[in-house]
């Protein structure tokens, strides 16, 4: 399985351990990984960096939660794929209502995340 995406991925995650876990999963992809700690930072990064190819968005965030950030991001760039990652699996229905493109429930395996990421950014 080819895992060299060489894309720009924004990871919106306030917990360091979760962020580093995702980075470790993406290390072989050669992706440029950016981080936002909360929804406000995520919205600002999307506005400042129009070359972001994918967002991996946690929902339980400080200052502005993931749901509100998704709404704002989709207003700026409705075609930007967003994968929701959360420990609250029953929230999947809401992710589709808000226009999210993918959903993964924590805990998940590296393979599951990479398959989902590839679905949205592989050329």
BAFIKOL-152702 format. One record per residue (C-alpha): residue number from 1; chain; x negated, y negated, z negated. Coordinates in Angstrom, 1 decimal. Each point is the difference from the previous one (the first is absolute). Layout:
# BAFIKOL-152702
<NUM,'A',<X,Y,Z>>;
...
# end
This chain:
# BAFIKOL-152702
<1,'A',<0.0,0.0,0.0>>;
<2,'A',<-1.4,-3.3,1.1>>;
<3,'A',<-0.2,-2.4,-3.0>>;
<4,'A',<-1.8,-3.0,1.5>>;
<5,'A',<2.7,-2.7,0.2>>;
<6,'A',<-2.3,-3.1,-0.1>>;
<7,'A',<3.0,-2.1,-0.8>>;
<8,'A',<0.9,-2.6,-2.6>>;
<9,'A',<2.0,1.4,-2.9>>;
<10,'A',<1.4,-2.1,-2.9>>;
<11,'A',<0.4,2.0,-3.2>>;
<12,'A',<2.4,-1.8,-2.4>>;
<13,'A',<-0.8,1.7,-3.4>>;
<14,'A',<-0.5,-1.6,-3.4>>;
<15,'A',<-1.4,3.1,-1.7>>;
<16,'A',<-3.8,0.4,0.7>>;
<17,'A',<0.1,3.8,-0.2>>;
<18,'A',<2.7,0.3,2.6>>;
<19,'A',<-1.7,-2.5,2.3>>;
<20,'A',<-3.3,1.9,-0.2>>;
<21,'A',<1.8,3.3,0.6>>;
<22,'A',<1.5,-1.4,3.2>>;
<23,'A',<-3.4,-1.5,1.1>>;
<24,'A',<-1.6,3.4,-0.6>>;
<25,'A',<2.6,1.6,2.3>>;
<26,'A',<-0.6,-2.6,2.7>>;
<27,'A',<-3.9,-0.1,-0.2>>;
<28,'A',<-0.5,2.3,3.0>>;
<29,'A',<2.5,-1.9,2.0>>;
<30,'A',<-2.4,-3.0,0.3>>;
<31,'A',<2.9,-2.2,-0.6>>;
<32,'A',<-0.5,-3.6,-1.4>>;
<33,'A',<1.9,0.1,-3.2>>;
<34,'A',<1.4,-3.2,-1.6>>;
<35,'A',<1.6,-0.1,-3.4>>;
<36,'A',<2.8,-2.0,-1.5>>;
<37,'A',<0.8,0.3,-3.7>>;
<38,'A',<3.6,-1.2,0.2>>;
<39,'A',<2.7,-0.9,2.5>>;
<40,'A',<-0.9,-3.6,0.3>>;
<41,'A',<-3.6,0.8,0.9>>;
<42,'A',<1.3,2.5,2.6>>;
<43,'A',<2.2,-2.6,1.7>>;
<44,'A',<-2.8,-2.5,0.1>>;
<45,'A',<-2.5,2.5,1.4>>;
<46,'A',<2.5,0.9,2.8>>;
<47,'A',<0.3,-3.7,0.8>>;
<48,'A',<-3.8,-0.5,-0.1>>;
<49,'A',<-1.1,3.2,1.8>>;
<50,'A',<2.3,0.6,3.0>>;
<51,'A',<-2.3,2.9,1.0>>;
<52,'A',<1.3,2.3,-2.8>>;
<53,'A',<1.1,3.3,1.6>>;
<54,'A',<1.7,1.7,-2.9>>;
<55,'A',<1.1,-0.6,-3.6>>;
<56,'A',<0.1,2.6,-2.7>>;
<57,'A',<2.3,-1.6,-2.6>>;
<58,'A',<0.6,0.9,-3.7>>;
<59,'A',<3.3,-1.1,-1.3>>;
<60,'A',<-0.6,-0.5,-3.7>>;
<61,'A',<-2.2,-3.2,0.2>>;
<62,'A',<-0.4,-3.0,-2.2>>;
<63,'A',<1.1,-3.5,0.9>>;
<64,'A',<1.9,1.1,3.2>>;
<65,'A',<1.1,3.6,0.3>>;
<66,'A',<-0.5,2.0,3.2>>;
<67,'A',<3.6,-0.2,1.1>>;
<68,'A',<0.0,-3.8,0.0>>;
<69,'A',<-3.4,0.0,1.7>>;
<70,'A',<1.2,2.3,2.8>>;
<71,'A',<2.9,-2.3,0.7>>;
<72,'A',<-2.3,-3.0,0.3>>;
<73,'A',<-2.6,1.9,2.1>>;
<74,'A',<2.7,1.3,2.4>>;
<75,'A',<1.2,-3.6,0.5>>;
<76,'A',<-3.6,-0.9,1.1>>;
<77,'A',<-0.8,3.1,2.0>>;
<78,'A',<2.9,2.4,0.5>>;
<79,'A',<-2.2,2.4,2.0>>;
<80,'A',<-2.7,0.5,-2.6>>;
<81,'A',<0.4,3.5,-1.3>>;
<82,'A',<0.4,0.4,-3.8>>;
<83,'A',<-0.3,3.2,-1.9>>;
<84,'A',<1.6,-0.1,-3.4>>;
<85,'A',<-1.8,2.1,-2.7>>;
<86,'A',<1.7,0.3,-3.3>>;
<87,'A',<0.4,2.4,-2.9>>;
<88,'A',<3.8,-0.5,0.2>>;
<89,'A',<0.9,2.4,2.8>>;
<90,'A',<3.7,-0.9,-0.2>>;
<91,'A',<-0.9,-3.4,1.4>>;
<92,'A',<-0.6,1.4,3.5>>;
<93,'A',<3.5,-1.1,1.2>>;
<94,'A',<-0.7,-3.6,-0.9>>;
<95,'A',<-3.3,0.0,1.9>>;
<96,'A',<1.8,0.8,3.2>>;
<97,'A',<2.7,-2.6,-0.7>>;
<98,'A',<-2.8,-2.6,-0.2>>;
<99,'A',<-1.5,1.0,3.3>>;
<100,'A',<-3.0,2.0,-1.3>>;
<101,'A',<-1.5,2.4,2.4>>;
<102,'A',<-1.2,2.7,-2.4>>;
<103,'A',<0.4,1.3,-3.5>>;
<104,'A',<-2.2,2.1,-2.2>>;
<105,'A',<0.7,1.0,-3.6>>;
<106,'A',<-2.8,0.1,-2.6>>;
<107,'A',<-1.8,2.2,-0.6>>;
<108,'A',<-0.9,0.9,3.6>>;
<109,'A',<-2.9,1.8,1.6>>;
<110,'A',<-2.7,-1.7,2.1>>;
<111,'A',<1.2,2.1,3.0>>;
<112,'A',<3.6,-1.2,-0.4>>;
<113,'A',<-1.1,-3.7,-0.1>>;
<114,'A',<-2.3,0.4,3.0>>;
<115,'A',<2.7,1.7,2.1>>;
<116,'A',<2.4,-2.9,-0.8>>;
<117,'A',<-2.6,-2.7,0.7>>;
<118,'A',<-1.0,1.6,3.3>>;
<119,'A',<3.6,0.0,1.1>>;
<120,'A',<0.0,-3.8,0.0>>;
<121,'A',<-3.5,-1.1,1.0>>;
<122,'A',<-1.6,2.6,2.2>>;
<123,'A',<-0.5,-1.2,3.5>>;
# end
